[in-house]
Amino acid sequence: MRIWAVATRIIKQFWYDKRTLGLIILAPMLVLLLCSRILLEEPYSPRIAIVALPPQVSELLAGRGVILEVYVHKDAAIQAVHREQVDAFLEIDGTQPVLVLEGSNPTASRAVLQHIHTAFRAGTDTPVSAQVSYLYGGENMVLFDQVGPVLIGFLVFFFVFITSGVSFLRERTNGTLERLLATPIKRWELVLGYGLGFGVFTSLQAVTISWFAVKVLNILFVGRMTSLILVTMLLAISALTLGILLSAFAQNEFQIVQFIPVVIIPQFLFSGLFRLEDLPGGLRLLGSIMPIKYGANALRQIMLRGKSWPEIAYDASALIAFSLLFGILNVLALKKHRPV
């Protein structure tokens, strides 16, 4: 009887806690739905830029599922490789195939090389080897070099989100926030003060992780360290402001953890670790509201392609915009504690 009384109390506790009930039932279905769309395994069809390629070679490549982009001038084709619009550029110099690979994606590079090797070996007793060069990366680039920038961004985002959310929640549950709101301080000043206070430690984390990845793990890095640290700090600030915002809707640490399946896991899925080009338009739009997408892309451009700050300005501006938006929402969320 006493056992049943305890079990009944737990059942009632869960039944009246709609957030926990939704987490148990709806969140796993949401994550599985996203995974089923994003992780759908399909053969990769490389995109190759060509200029005046012999028709028989074009037909062999197209017959293997390669997407050929025809350009009039070589310079335009090379620029397309630089902009990641295609995976490689192929031309015939006399009888020698010349292949220029973008190189920052080992999966795409291997697919291009496999198709080129098969196409030039077909129908001949003497295999023809292509002259291969890389714009970025190289033949020794490994998978960790490719996913490393994304992992850096995701880990920074995850730990800053959890730390800031739990810390701000403790400020509320310990009564510190209410005492501060009893003073003449304005809500925006309070949010900015918390952001600066937490920001010191998030900046330290950004610098430490960036240094560790490059200097200790020897991950491929061809950009500027200052740009890497600045982007990591911007990503950390967006996670900081989001964590503080969502902590306003939690009553305890467990409820902060409840946000992980609906906030953090989608960030991971849309971070750039997986191909998103074939997703339906609605899901691609969902990815555009994920701060980690812009942070990871900027980190990848800096670390793998050596891009300068003006070339990643769009991604950096998106992170700043997210931080400002979350900061404004934080100010509005404090209204329920004290209208000013």
Solvent accessible surface area in square Angstrom, and as a share of the most:
residue,aa,sasa,rsa
1,M,192,0.86
2,R,210,0.77
3,I,148,0.75
4,W,158,0.55
5,A,57,0.44
6,V,87,0.50
7,A,38,0.29
8,T,35,0.20
9,R,142,0.52
10,I,67,0.34
11,I,103,0.52
12,K,116,0.49
13,Q,102,0.45
14,F,75,0.31
15,W,147,0.52
16,Y,162,0.62
17,D,44,0.23
18,K,123,0.52
19,R,92,0.34
20,T,5,0.03
21,L,44,0.22
22,G,23,0.22
23,L,38,0.19
24,I,94,0.48
25,I,95,0.48
26,L,112,0.56
27,A,6,0.05
28,P,65,0.41
29,M,106,0.48
30,L,70,0.35
31,V,24,0.14
32,L,122,0.61
33,L,89,0.44
34,L,4,0.02
35,C,32,0.19
36,S,53,0.34
37,R,115,0.42
38,I,9,0.04
39,L,83,0.41
40,L,117,0.58
41,E,160,0.72
42,E,78,0.35
43,P,125,0.79
44,Y,58,0.22
45,S,45,0.29
46,P,0,0.00
47,R,94,0.34
48,I,0,0.00
49,A,0,0.00
50,I,9,0.04
51,V,31,0.18
52,A,96,0.74
53,L,17,0.08
54,P,39,0.25
55,P,96,0.60
56,Q,114,0.51
57,V,17,0.09
58,S,23,0.15
59,E,125,0.56
60,L,72,0.36
61,L,0,0.00
62,A,57,0.44
63,G,68,0.65
64,R,95,0.34
65,G,38,0.37
66,V,7,0.04
67,I,68,0.35
68,L,40,0.20
69,E,47,0.21
70,V,116,0.66
71,Y,51,0.19
72,V,124,0.71
73,H,124,0.55
74,K,93,0.39
75,D,110,0.57
76,A,42,0.33
77,A,0,0.00
78,I,34,0.17
79,Q,88,0.39
80,A,0,0.00
81,V,0,0.00
82,H,55,0.24
83,R,133,0.49
84,E,83,0.37
85,Q,93,0.42
86,V,5,0.03
87,D,25,0.13
88,A,0,0.00
89,F,0,0.00
90,L,0,0.00
91,E,36,0.16
92,I,52,0.27
93,D,95,0.49
94,G,68,0.65
95,T,127,0.74
96,Q,68,0.30
97,P,1,0.01
98,V,23,0.13
99,L,0,0.00
100,V,18,0.10
101,L,0,0.00
102,E,11,0.05
103,G,4,0.04
104,S,7,0.05
105,N,51,0.26
106,P,9,0.06
107,T,64,0.37
108,A,5,0.04
109,S,10,0.07
110,R,143,0.52
111,A,17,0.13
112,V,0,0.00
113,L,58,0.29
114,Q,114,0.51
115,H,24,0.11
116,I,5,0.03
117,H,95,0.42
118,T,33,0.19
119,A,4,0.03
120,F,24,0.10
121,R,117,0.43
122,A,49,0.38
123,G,92,0.89
124,T,57,0.33
125,D,149,0.77
126,T,98,0.57
127,P,79,0.50
128,V,57,0.33
129,S,88,0.57
130,A,27,0.21
131,Q,106,0.47
132,V,58,0.33
133,S,52,0.33
134,Y,62,0.24
135,L,53,0.27
136,Y,32,0.12
137,G,36,0.35
138,G,20,0.19
139,E,139,0.63
140,N,134,0.68
141,M,20,0.09
142,V,86,0.49
143,L,109,0.54
144,F,85,0.36
145,D,18,0.09
146,Q,35,0.15
147,V,30,0.17
148,G,1,0.01
149,P,0,0.00
150,V,1,0.01
151,L,57,0.28
152,I,10,0.05
153,G,0,0.00
154,F,31,0.13
155,L,78,0.39
156,V,0,0.00
157,F,0,0.00
158,F,49,0.21
159,F,99,0.41
160,V,4,0.02
161,F,2,0.01
162,I,38,0.19
163,T,81,0.47
164,S,2,0.02
165,G,1,0.01
166,V,25,0.14
167,S,32,0.21
168,F,6,0.03
169,L,1,0.00
170,R,133,0.49
171,E,47,0.21
172,R,25,0.09
173,T,84,0.49
174,N,104,0.53
175,G,20,0.19
176,T,40,0.23
177,L,0,0.00
178,E,80,0.36
179,R,150,0.55
180,L,60,0.30
181,L,5,0.02
182,A,88,0.69
183,T,59,0.34
184,P,133,0.83
185,I,48,0.25
186,K,96,0.41
187,R,26,0.09
188,W,134,0.47
189,E,68,0.30
190,L,7,0.04
191,V,21,0.12
192,L,95,0.47
193,G,40,0.39
194,Y,26,0.10
195,G,18,0.17
196,L,118,0.59
197,G,40,0.38
198,F,43,0.18
199,G,13,0.13
200,V,99,0.57
201,F,146,0.61
202,T,13,0.07
203,S,29,0.19
204,L,112,0.56
205,Q,48,0.21
206,A,0,0.00
207,V,62,0.35
208,T,70,0.41
209,I,41,0.21
210,S,0,0.00
211,W,135,0.47
212,F,94,0.39
213,A,5,0.04
214,V,18,0.10
215,K,123,0.52
216,V,73,0.42
217,L,83,0.41
218,N,118,0.60
219,I,7,0.04
220,L,50,0.25
221,F,47,0.20
222,V,82,0.47
223,G,21,0.20
224,R,159,0.58
225,M,52,0.23
226,T,81,0.47
227,S,6,0.04
228,L,0,0.00
229,I,36,0.18
230,L,87,0.43
231,V,0,0.00
232,T,0,0.00
233,M,50,0.22
234,L,32,0.16
235,L,0,0.00
236,A,0,0.00
237,I,62,0.32
238,S,0,0.00
239,A,0,0.00
240,L,3,0.01
241,T,16,0.09
242,L,16,0.08
243,G,0,0.00
244,I,5,0.03
245,L,15,0.08
246,L,27,0.13
247,S,0,0.00
248,A,4,0.03
249,F,97,0.40
250,A,0,0.00
251,Q,116,0.51
252,N,64,0.33
253,E,70,0.31
254,F,111,0.46
255,Q,22,0.10
256,I,1,0.00
257,V,73,0.42
258,Q,6,0.03
259,F,28,0.12
260,I,35,0.18
261,P,27,0.17
262,V,66,0.38
263,V,24,0.14
264,I,3,0.01
265,I,57,0.29
266,P,5,0.03
267,Q,7,0.03
268,F,60,0.25
269,L,6,0.03
270,F,1,0.00
271,S,2,0.01
272,G,31,0.30
273,L,43,0.21
274,F,62,0.26
275,R,98,0.36
276,L,33,0.16
277,E,120,0.54
278,D,94,0.48
279,L,9,0.05
280,P,77,0.48
281,G,44,0.43
282,G,55,0.53
283,L,31,0.15
284,R,116,0.42
285,L,125,0.62
286,L,57,0.28
287,G,2,0.02
288,S,34,0.22
289,I,104,0.53
290,M,17,0.08
291,P,2,0.01
292,I,0,0.00
293,K,71,0.30
294,Y,20,0.08
295,G,0,0.00
296,A,0,0.00
297,N,44,0.23
298,A,0,0.00
299,L,0,0.00
300,R,49,0.18
301,Q,21,0.09
302,I,0,0.00
303,M,0,0.00
304,L,0,0.00
305,R,12,0.04
306,G,34,0.33
307,K,38,0.16
308,S,46,0.30
309,W,89,0.31
310,P,104,0.66
311,E,106,0.48
312,I,2,0.01
313,A,42,0.33
314,Y,162,0.62
315,D,12,0.06
316,A,4,0.03
317,S,63,0.41
318,A,17,0.13
319,L,0,0.00
320,I,81,0.41
321,A,57,0.44
322,F,29,0.12
323,S,15,0.10
324,L,114,0.57
325,L,88,0.44
326,F,21,0.09
327,G,15,0.15
328,I,105,0.53
329,L,66,0.33
330,N,6,0.03
331,V,31,0.18
332,L,87,0.43
333,A,17,0.13
334,L,5,0.02
335,K,103,0.44
336,K,122,0.52
337,H,55,0.24
338,R,47,0.17
339,P,113,0.71
340,V,99,0.57
